[in-house]
Amino acid sequence: MPRLTLVGYRGTGKSTVAAVLADRLGVAWRDADAVLEDRIGSSIAALVGSRGEAAFRDLETEVLRDTLPAFTGVLATGGGVVLRPENRRLLRERGRPVVWLTAPADVIRRRLAADPTTAARRPALSGGDPLDEVAAALHAREPIYREVADVAFDTATESPAVVAERILAWLDALSPEATA
């Protein structure tokens, strides 16, 4: 199966959908943020708090650079991975197909508010409340996600299993042997 990379803002379901896809395809999956946290031995929020966003973005790029050439399963990237031109190049060159998971700001805010790990794992990069920055960040990032994505799926109203089925159908239309 070709590598499948999921991009999208935090709270769009990348990790959850990646797990479902990997199970259906019989492959492994990785959460790039979890790989980064394992590598540094702390949360991303602690890293950003102690060393700043630039250090986090450097490590995020390092994880992407290390993971894409060798990993053949489903990769869920961090929400801001697309912000760096080098990462967008890596995604286009080595991460295809790239699936962009979307959801409206109100849905994302609701999901983040309901997630008890939001404060500990998902820092607001603006320094404020992560729920307050959602709409502005989505607006700013939409063209960048669009730039790297081969396809987009809205996760607002469908379960992760249904989203995964839609992605699998899309993959099958690209290449029937991809989901065999």
Buried (B, 14 or more C-beta within 10 A) or exposed (E): BEBBBBBBBBBBBBBBBBBBBBEBBEBEBBBBBBBBBEEBEEBBBBBBEEEEBEEBBEBBBEBBEEBBEEBEBBBBBBBBBBBBEEBBEBBBEBBBBBBBBBBBBEBBBBBBEEBEEBBEBBBBBEEEEBBEBBBEBBEEBBEBBEEBBBEBBBBBEBEBBBBBBBBBEBBEEEEEEBBE
